[in-house]
Amino acid sequence: MREDAAVLADLAERISARDHPSWSESRDELHEQLSHSWVDPSRDGVLCLDVDSRPIAYGLVSQPPDPESLVRVFVSGGVDPLHRGRGIGHRMLTWQHTRARQLLRGSSHTLPAWVMTHAADLAPEHGVLLLRHGFEVARYFTTLECAVPASAANPVTPRGVSVERYQSQWSEEVRQAKNSAFADHWGSQPIGQEQWRSMEALPSFRPELSRVALDGNRVVGFVMSEINEDDWVKQGYSSGYIGLVGT
């Protein structure tokens, strides 16, 4: 699967140049997606090649396990910008939607079911394609940026609460705190141990820049930070990303 991730990373880089030029999915992130126990790349993924056997489009479908209130199937992928407008995206999305319904039919849960994906504002053709396939706009994401000051003040916390650098000993408690904090968040479902551990194992996760709020020995808040230095050239500056924050 590392070979697959390397191929997809090169394609994702070409896609990102058009759709979201300030960042791209890394090889490690793609390998993580393909390595989950609930993903079978041979059945849940499809790759489109040109006449020279060069990848020009891919699609992935995944259904995270152990839902509590909502069964979700995620659809991801993309088409090389140089090959758009030829019907490749339509065929890819048709296959993904069919596979998503197969997964939902195989679910033993009697819960509401959603097929979910996203589209970048810089690629309006993607959003149009999704609408034609019956998807509806449900929400928007906004990227917020701020310059890091030369010196930051120590955080003011309630009496009895301390803020500590993230350590692996708090991993399970932070996971449970995340699930609790996001319990009423739109479309959210609990993160299982496998998915949480794989996220922590990514090179982009930076425990030294992540923080945990403790009330005695109990985790009551968290900030999980990420850094991908490969994006710095695209952005023109060094940066970090707050992947998760909750109380």
C-alpha positions as CSV (number, residue, x, y, z in Angstrom):
1,M,0.0,0.0,0.0
2,R,3.0,2.3,0.4
3,E,3.5,2.0,-3.4
4,D,-0.2,2.9,-3.9
5,A,0.2,5.9,-1.6
6,A,3.3,7.1,-3.5
7,V,1.4,7.0,-6.8
8,L,-1.6,8.8,-5.3
9,A,0.6,11.4,-3.6
10,D,2.0,12.5,-7.0
11,L,-1.5,12.7,-8.4
12,A,-2.8,14.5,-5.3
13,E,0.0,17.1,-5.8
14,R,-1.2,17.9,-9.3
15,I,-4.8,18.1,-8.1
16,S,-3.9,20.4,-5.2
17,A,-2.1,22.9,-7.5
18,R,-5.6,23.7,-9.0
19,D,-8.0,23.0,-6.1
20,H,-6.1,24.1,-2.9
21,P,-2.6,25.4,-3.8
22,S,-1.5,26.1,-0.2
23,W,-1.6,22.4,0.8
24,S,-1.6,18.9,-0.5
25,E,-2.2,15.4,1.0
26,S,1.1,13.8,1.9
27,R,2.2,10.2,1.1
28,D,1.9,9.3,4.8
29,E,-1.7,10.7,5.0
30,L,-2.7,8.7,2.0
31,H,-1.1,5.6,3.3
32,E,-3.0,6.0,6.6
33,Q,-6.3,6.2,4.7
34,L,-5.5,3.1,2.7
35,S,-4.3,1.2,5.8
36,H,-7.4,1.4,7.9
37,S,-8.8,-2.1,8.7
38,W,-12.2,-1.1,7.3
39,V,-10.8,0.0,3.9
40,D,-10.1,-2.6,1.2
41,P,-8.3,-0.6,-1.6
42,S,-9.0,-3.4,-4.1
43,R,-12.7,-3.0,-3.5
44,D,-13.1,0.5,-2.2
45,G,-10.7,2.3,-4.5
46,V,-10.4,2.9,-8.2
47,L,-7.5,4.4,-10.3
48,C,-7.8,5.8,-13.8
49,L,-4.7,5.7,-16.1
50,D,-4.1,7.5,-19.4
51,V,-2.7,5.8,-22.5
52,D,0.8,6.0,-21.1
53,S,-0.3,4.3,-17.8
54,R,0.1,7.5,-15.9
55,P,-2.5,8.0,-13.1
56,I,-4.9,10.8,-13.9
57,A,-7.8,10.3,-11.5
58,Y,-8.6,8.3,-8.4
59,G,-11.5,7.6,-6.1
60,L,-11.7,6.1,-2.6
61,V,-14.8,5.1,-0.5
62,S,-14.6,4.5,3.2
63,Q,-17.1,3.7,6.0
64,P,-15.7,4.2,9.5
65,P,-16.8,1.6,12.0
66,D,-18.8,1.8,15.2
67,P,-21.3,4.6,14.5
68,E,-23.5,5.8,17.3
69,S,-26.2,7.9,15.7
70,L,-25.2,8.2,12.0
71,V,-23.7,5.8,9.5
72,R,-21.3,7.7,7.3
73,V,-19.6,6.8,4.0
74,F,-16.9,9.2,2.8
75,V,-16.1,9.7,-0.8
76,S,-12.8,11.3,-1.8
77,G,-10.5,11.6,-4.7
78,G,-10.1,13.8,-7.8
79,V,-9.1,14.2,-11.4
80,D,-5.9,15.7,-12.8
81,P,-6.9,19.3,-13.9
82,L,-5.4,18.6,-17.4
83,H,-8.0,15.9,-17.9
84,R,-11.1,17.5,-16.6
85,G,-14.1,18.1,-18.8
86,R,-13.9,14.7,-20.4
87,G,-16.4,12.8,-18.3
88,I,-13.8,11.1,-16.1
89,G,-15.1,12.7,-12.9
90,H,-18.7,11.7,-13.8
91,R,-17.7,8.1,-14.3
92,M,-15.5,8.1,-11.1
93,L,-18.3,9.6,-9.0
94,T,-20.9,7.2,-10.4
95,W,-18.7,4.2,-9.4
96,Q,-18.1,5.8,-5.9
97,H,-21.8,6.4,-5.3
98,T,-22.6,2.8,-6.3
99,R,-19.9,1.4,-4.0
100,A,-21.1,3.7,-1.1
101,R,-24.7,2.3,-1.5
102,Q,-23.3,-1.2,-1.4
103,L,-21.5,-0.5,1.9
104,L,-24.7,1.0,3.3
105,R,-26.8,-2.0,2.3
106,G,-24.3,-4.2,4.1
107,S,-24.5,-2.3,7.3
108,S,-26.3,-3.9,10.2
109,H,-27.1,-0.6,11.9
110,T,-30.6,0.9,11.8
111,L,-29.5,4.5,11.8
112,P,-29.7,7.5,9.4
113,A,-27.1,7.1,6.6
114,W,-25.1,9.8,4.8
115,V,-22.7,9.7,1.9
116,M,-20.4,12.6,2.5
117,T,-17.7,14.5,0.5
118,H,-16.3,18.0,0.0
119,A,-15.5,20.4,-2.8
120,A,-13.0,23.3,-2.9
121,D,-14.2,26.8,-3.8
122,L,-11.3,27.0,-6.2
123,A,-12.7,24.1,-8.1
124,P,-16.4,25.0,-8.8
125,E,-16.6,22.3,-11.4
126,H,-16.4,19.7,-8.6
127,G,-19.3,21.2,-6.7
128,V,-21.4,21.3,-9.9
129,L,-20.6,17.6,-10.5
130,L,-21.7,16.7,-7.0
131,L,-25.0,18.6,-7.3
132,R,-25.7,16.8,-10.6
133,H,-25.2,13.5,-8.8
134,G,-27.8,14.4,-6.1
135,F,-25.5,15.7,-3.4
136,E,-26.7,18.8,-1.4
137,V,-24.6,21.5,0.1
138,A,-24.8,21.0,3.9
139,R,-22.1,23.3,5.3
140,Y,-19.0,25.4,4.5
141,F,-15.6,25.4,6.0
142,T,-13.5,28.5,6.4
143,T,-9.7,28.6,6.8
144,L,-8.5,31.1,9.5
145,E,-5.0,32.3,9.6
146,C,-3.1,34.3,12.2
147,A,0.6,35.4,12.5
148,V,2.4,33.8,15.4
149,P,3.7,36.5,17.8
150,A,7.4,36.5,18.8
151,S,6.4,35.7,22.4
152,A,3.1,34.3,23.6
153,A,1.6,35.0,27.0
154,N,0.9,32.0,29.3
155,P,-2.7,31.0,29.1
156,V,-5.0,32.0,31.9
157,T,-6.9,29.0,33.2
158,P,-9.5,28.4,35.8
159,R,-8.3,27.6,39.3
160,G,-7.1,24.0,39.6
161,V,-6.7,23.6,35.8
162,S,-3.2,23.3,34.3
163,V,-2.1,23.2,30.7
164,E,0.6,20.7,29.9
165,R,2.4,19.5,26.8
166,Y,0.8,16.5,25.2
167,Q,2.1,13.1,26.3
168,S,1.2,9.7,25.1
169,Q,0.1,8.7,28.5
170,W,-3.0,10.9,28.1
171,S,-3.8,9.5,24.6
172,E,-6.9,7.5,25.5
173,E,-8.3,10.2,27.8
174,V,-7.8,12.8,25.1
175,R,-9.6,10.6,22.6
176,Q,-12.5,10.2,24.9
177,A,-12.5,14.0,25.6
178,K,-12.5,14.6,21.9
179,N,-15.5,12.3,21.4
180,S,-17.3,14.0,24.3
181,A,-16.6,17.5,23.1
182,F,-17.8,16.7,19.5
183,A,-20.8,14.7,20.6
184,D,-23.2,17.4,19.4
185,H,-21.1,18.6,16.5
186,W,-22.7,18.4,13.1
187,G,-22.1,15.1,11.4
188,S,-19.5,14.0,13.9
189,Q,-19.2,10.4,15.2
190,P,-16.8,9.0,17.8
191,I,-13.2,8.3,16.7
192,G,-12.2,4.7,17.5
193,Q,-8.9,3.7,18.9
194,E,-7.5,2.4,15.6
195,Q,-8.2,5.7,13.8
196,W,-6.9,7.7,16.8
197,R,-3.6,5.8,17.0
198,S,-3.0,6.1,13.2
199,M,-3.6,9.8,13.5
200,E,-1.0,10.1,16.3
201,A,1.5,8.0,14.3
202,L,1.5,10.5,11.4
203,P,4.8,12.5,11.1
204,S,2.7,15.6,10.7
205,F,1.3,15.2,14.2
206,R,3.4,17.3,16.6
207,P,2.9,16.4,20.3
208,E,5.5,19.0,21.3
209,L,3.1,21.7,19.9
210,S,-0.1,20.1,21.3
211,R,-1.5,20.8,24.7
212,V,-3.8,19.1,27.2
213,A,-5.8,20.9,29.9
214,L,-5.9,18.9,33.2
215,D,-8.2,19.3,36.1
216,G,-6.2,17.3,38.6
217,N,-5.6,14.1,36.6
218,R,-8.7,14.5,34.4
219,V,-8.4,15.7,30.8
220,V,-10.8,18.6,30.3
221,G,-9.4,20.2,27.1
222,F,-7.0,19.7,24.3
223,V,-5.3,21.2,21.3
224,M,-3.8,18.9,18.7
225,S,-1.3,20.5,16.3
226,E,0.1,19.4,13.0
227,I,2.9,20.5,10.7
228,N,3.6,19.6,7.1
229,E,6.8,21.3,6.0
230,D,6.2,20.2,2.4
231,D,3.4,22.9,2.3
232,W,5.7,25.7,3.4
233,V,7.0,26.3,-0.1
234,K,3.5,26.6,-1.5
235,Q,2.5,28.9,1.3
236,G,5.6,31.1,1.3
237,Y,6.0,30.9,5.1
238,S,6.3,28.3,7.8
239,S,3.1,27.3,9.4
240,G,1.3,24.9,11.7
241,Y,-2.3,23.7,11.7
242,I,-4.6,23.2,14.6
243,G,-6.2,19.9,13.7
244,L,-8.4,19.5,16.8
245,V,-9.4,21.7,19.7
246,G,-12.1,21.0,22.2
247,T,-13.2,21.3,25.9
